[in-house]
Amino acid sequence: MITIMNIAVVGLGLIGGSICKALKANTFHHIMGIDTDKETVAKALDMGAIDEEITVDRLGEAGLTIVALYPVAIVDFVKEHADKFRKGSIVMDICGVKGYVVRNCTPVLDERGVIFIGTHPMAGTEHSGFDYASAELFRKASFIITPSENTPQIAIDLVSTLAGSMGFGQVVMATPEQHDSNIAYTSQLAHIVSNAYVKSPSLFRADGFSAGSFLDLTRVAYLNEVMWSGLFMCNKEALLLEINTIIEKLTEYRDAMNSDDTDRLRELLKVGRERKEKSMEFYGQGKK
């Protein structure tokens, strides 16, 4: 028996819009959209990404509310409208930091009998906004859930099932702290390194001299600075640890070259290659 649920999605940007499209394409749930941009709402309605637009006063009709905003905005929205969510319903966020959001939202909703679950869809593009939203964005991607000790298993199961319906390839469980530590390395640091890399004066002398490695390293420099600065600052302790580590490692290469120590440079490169090989074995990747 298929249970049809009212799902409210707050924020119809790239991720929120893609969630709407994926749910409409793969489930029978009734999707209700909220966005401050009326043009975006009109597009979502015209494309069938949502069934109707609602105001915050109707959040109580939703069995699940997905808040697809930036971290600080998520916390502000939940605190401001905490009394509008239905008791026993689920509220989940989908932003890229979990500790800040979970710490601030969980107690506010707990005291009202509303379940809060932090999640993070590991998918996206260098673009933002509803115009780039796609029902296929999450295909085979990882979906991270950061439940608390008191999160009911039935709520975790429901969110996991929805993730599978949207096309995610795997669901990963983690604590908010584990998530933020890992994401600082795998995502946030990569964006900072890429963004810093393109600030070299050599960027505009590279025509005809660039290939795959240049494109790989510079792709995520094209970012949404409003969103990413918020993510970085909400996770600054873990991210600063990674930034300090890479500065330390880069300094080792620079020092070896400054001292004309070819043996030291060769050893640094060898260790890096061996760690990459070991990581490919660990993650089941073939050599490229």
C-alpha positions as CSV (number, residue, x, y, z in Angstrom):
1,M,0.0,0.0,0.0
2,I,1.4,3.4,-1.0
3,T,1.1,6.1,1.6
4,I,0.8,9.6,0.0
5,M,2.3,12.3,2.1
6,N,2.2,16.1,2.0
7,I,5.8,17.3,1.7
8,A,6.6,21.0,2.0
9,V,9.9,22.2,0.4
10,V,11.1,25.6,1.7
11,G,13.5,27.1,-0.8
12,L,13.3,26.2,-4.5
13,G,16.9,26.7,-5.5
14,L,19.2,24.1,-7.1
15,I,18.9,21.5,-4.4
16,G,15.4,22.3,-3.2
17,G,14.1,22.4,-6.8
18,S,15.9,19.2,-7.7
19,I,14.3,17.5,-4.7
20,C,10.9,18.6,-5.9
21,K,11.5,17.4,-9.4
22,A,12.9,14.1,-8.2
23,L,10.0,13.5,-5.9
24,K,7.4,14.4,-8.5
25,A,9.1,12.1,-11.1
26,N,9.4,9.1,-8.8
27,T,6.7,9.2,-6.1
28,F,3.1,10.1,-5.7
29,H,3.6,12.5,-2.8
30,H,1.9,15.9,-2.8
31,I,4.6,18.6,-3.1
32,M,4.0,22.0,-1.6
33,G,6.5,24.8,-2.3
34,I,7.6,27.9,-0.5
35,D,10.0,30.5,-1.9
36,T,10.3,34.3,-1.6
37,D,10.9,34.6,-5.4
38,K,7.5,34.5,-7.0
39,E,9.0,34.0,-10.4
40,T,10.7,30.8,-9.2
41,V,7.4,29.6,-7.7
42,A,5.7,30.2,-11.0
43,K,8.3,28.3,-12.9
44,A,8.0,25.4,-10.5
45,L,4.3,25.3,-10.9
46,D,4.4,25.5,-14.7
47,M,7.0,22.7,-14.9
48,G,5.0,20.5,-12.4
49,A,7.9,20.5,-9.9
50,I,5.4,21.4,-7.2
51,D,1.7,20.8,-6.9
52,E,0.9,24.0,-5.2
53,E,2.5,27.1,-3.5
54,I,1.8,27.5,0.2
55,T,2.5,30.1,2.9
56,V,4.3,29.3,6.2
57,D,0.9,29.3,7.9
58,R,0.1,26.0,6.1
59,L,3.3,24.1,7.3
60,G,1.1,22.2,9.7
61,E,-0.4,20.3,6.7
62,A,3.0,18.7,5.9
63,G,4.1,15.4,7.3
64,L,7.6,16.3,6.2
65,T,9.1,19.7,5.7
66,I,12.4,20.0,3.8
67,V,14.2,23.3,4.5
68,A,16.5,24.0,1.6
69,L,18.1,27.2,2.7
70,Y,21.6,28.4,3.8
71,P,22.7,27.3,7.3
72,V,21.9,30.6,9.2
73,A,18.7,31.0,7.3
74,I,17.6,27.4,8.2
75,V,18.1,28.1,11.9
76,D,16.3,31.4,11.7
77,F,13.4,29.9,9.7
78,V,12.9,27.0,12.1
79,K,13.1,29.2,15.2
80,E,10.7,31.7,13.8
81,H,8.1,29.2,12.6
82,A,8.6,26.4,15.1
83,D,5.0,26.6,16.3
84,K,3.7,26.1,12.8
85,F,5.0,22.5,12.3
86,R,2.6,19.7,13.1
87,K,3.4,17.7,16.2
88,G,4.8,14.3,15.2
89,S,5.9,15.6,11.8
90,I,9.5,15.6,10.5
91,V,11.6,18.6,9.6
92,M,14.8,18.0,7.8
93,D,17.5,20.3,6.4
94,I,19.8,19.6,3.4
95,C,22.7,22.1,3.9
96,G,26.4,21.3,3.8
97,V,27.1,21.7,7.5
98,K,25.4,19.8,10.2
99,G,26.7,20.6,13.7
100,Y,25.6,24.3,13.7
101,V,22.2,23.4,12.2
102,V,21.4,20.3,14.3
103,R,22.6,22.0,17.6
104,N,20.3,25.0,17.0
105,C,17.2,23.3,15.5
106,T,16.8,20.1,17.4
107,P,16.0,21.5,20.9
108,V,13.6,24.0,19.5
109,L,11.6,21.4,17.7
110,D,12.0,18.7,20.4
111,E,10.0,20.7,22.9
112,R,7.2,20.9,20.4
113,G,7.1,17.2,19.6
114,V,8.5,17.8,16.1
115,I,11.3,15.5,14.8
116,F,14.4,17.2,13.3
117,I,16.8,15.3,11.1
118,G,19.9,16.7,9.5
119,T,20.7,15.5,6.0
120,H,23.2,16.4,3.2
121,P,22.7,15.3,-0.4
122,M,26.2,14.9,-1.8
123,A,25.3,16.3,-5.2
124,G,25.4,19.7,-6.9
125,T,26.9,21.7,-9.7
126,E,28.9,24.9,-10.0
127,H,25.6,26.6,-10.9
128,S,22.8,27.7,-8.5
129,G,19.1,28.4,-8.7
130,F,16.0,26.6,-9.9
131,D,16.8,27.0,-13.5
132,Y,19.6,24.4,-13.0
133,A,17.5,22.0,-10.9
134,S,17.1,18.5,-12.3
135,A,15.3,15.3,-11.3
136,E,18.5,13.4,-12.2
137,L,20.9,15.5,-10.0
138,F,21.0,12.9,-7.3
139,R,21.4,9.8,-9.4
140,K,23.8,7.3,-7.7
141,A,25.0,10.1,-5.3
142,S,25.5,9.7,-1.5
143,F,22.8,10.9,0.9
144,I,24.1,11.6,4.4
145,I,21.8,11.5,7.5
146,T,22.9,12.8,10.9
147,P,20.4,11.6,13.4
148,S,20.6,12.2,17.1
149,E,20.4,9.6,19.8
150,N,16.7,10.3,20.2
151,T,15.7,10.3,16.5
152,P,12.9,7.7,16.0
153,Q,14.0,4.8,13.7
154,I,10.7,5.2,11.8
155,A,11.7,8.8,10.9
156,I,15.2,7.7,9.7
157,D,13.6,4.9,7.7
158,L,11.2,7.3,6.0
159,V,13.9,9.7,5.0
160,S,16.1,6.9,3.8
161,T,13.3,5.5,1.7
162,L,12.7,9.0,0.2
163,A,16.4,9.2,-0.6
164,G,16.2,6.0,-2.5
165,S,13.1,7.2,-4.4
166,M,15.0,10.3,-5.5
167,G,17.8,8.2,-7.0
168,F,20.5,8.3,-4.4
169,G,22.9,5.4,-4.6
170,Q,23.6,5.0,-0.9
171,V,22.6,6.4,2.4
172,V,25.3,7.1,4.9
173,M,24.8,7.6,8.7
174,A,27.1,9.9,10.6
175,T,27.2,12.1,13.6
176,P,27.0,15.9,12.9
177,E,30.7,16.1,14.0
178,Q,31.8,13.3,11.8
179,H,30.0,14.8,8.9
180,D,31.6,18.3,9.4
181,S,35.1,16.9,9.8
182,N,34.9,14.8,6.7
183,I,33.2,17.5,4.6
184,A,35.8,20.1,5.5
185,Y,38.3,17.9,3.8
186,T,36.4,16.3,0.9
187,S,34.5,19.4,-0.2
188,Q,35.2,22.7,1.5
189,L,38.9,22.6,1.3
190,A,38.7,21.7,-2.4
191,H,36.6,24.8,-3.1
192,I,39.1,27.1,-1.2
193,V,42.1,25.6,-2.9
194,S,40.5,25.9,-6.3
195,N,39.4,29.5,-5.6
196,A,42.9,30.5,-4.4
197,Y,44.5,28.7,-7.4
198,V,42.8,30.9,-10.0
199,K,44.2,34.1,-8.3
200,S,47.6,33.4,-9.8
201,P,48.6,36.1,-12.4
202,S,49.3,33.2,-14.7
203,L,45.6,32.5,-15.1
204,F,45.2,34.8,-18.1
205,R,48.4,33.5,-19.8
206,A,47.2,29.9,-19.9
207,D,45.5,29.8,-23.3
208,G,46.8,26.8,-25.2
209,F,48.7,25.5,-22.2
210,S,45.9,23.9,-20.2
211,A,44.5,20.3,-20.2
212,G,42.6,18.1,-17.9
213,S,44.5,18.8,-14.7
214,F,43.9,22.5,-15.1
215,L,40.2,22.0,-15.7
216,D,39.9,19.6,-12.8
217,L,41.6,21.9,-10.3
218,T,39.7,25.1,-11.4
219,R,36.2,23.8,-11.9
220,V,34.8,24.5,-8.4
221,A,36.5,28.0,-8.2
222,Y,33.3,29.1,-10.0
223,L,31.1,29.1,-6.8
224,N,28.3,30.9,-5.0
225,E,30.3,33.1,-2.6
226,V,27.3,33.9,-0.5
227,M,26.5,30.2,0.1
228,W,30.0,29.0,0.5
229,S,31.2,31.7,2.9
230,G,28.3,30.8,5.1
231,L,29.2,27.1,5.0
232,F,32.8,27.8,5.7
233,M,32.1,30.1,8.7
234,C,29.6,27.6,10.2
235,N,32.3,24.9,10.0
236,K,35.4,27.0,10.6
237,E,37.2,24.9,13.2
238,A,37.3,21.8,11.1
239,L,38.0,23.7,7.9
240,L,40.9,25.8,9.5
241,L,42.5,22.5,10.6
242,E,42.5,21.3,6.9
243,I,43.7,24.7,5.6
244,N,46.6,24.7,8.1
245,T,47.5,21.1,7.2
246,I,47.7,21.8,3.4
247,I,49.7,25.0,4.0
248,E,52.1,22.9,6.1
249,K,52.4,20.3,3.3
250,L,52.8,22.9,0.5
251,T,55.6,24.5,2.6
252,E,57.5,21.2,2.6
253,Y,57.5,21.2,-1.3
254,R,58.6,24.9,-1.4
255,D,61.4,24.3,1.2
256,A,62.7,21.3,-0.7
257,M,62.9,23.3,-3.9
258,N,64.4,26.4,-2.2
259,S,67.2,24.3,-0.8
260,D,67.7,22.4,-4.2
261,D,67.0,19.2,-2.4
262,T,65.9,16.9,-5.3
263,D,65.9,13.8,-3.1
264,R,63.6,15.4,-0.6
265,L,61.2,16.6,-3.4
266,R,61.2,13.2,-4.9
267,E,60.4,11.6,-1.5
268,L,57.5,14.1,-1.0
269,L,56.1,13.2,-4.4
270,K,56.5,9.5,-3.8
271,V,54.6,9.7,-0.5
272,G,51.8,11.6,-2.1
273,R,51.6,9.0,-5.0
274,E,51.6,6.1,-2.5
275,R,48.8,7.7,-0.4
276,K,46.7,8.2,-3.5
277,E,47.2,4.6,-4.6
278,K,46.3,3.4,-1.1
279,S,43.2,5.5,-1.1
280,M,42.1,4.1,-4.5
281,E,42.4,0.6,-3.1
282,F,40.5,1.6,0.1
283,Y,37.7,3.1,-2.0
284,G,37.7,0.4,-4.6
285,Q,38.8,2.6,-7.4
286,G,40.9,1.5,-10.3
287,K,44.2,3.3,-11.2
288,K,43.8,6.1,-13.7
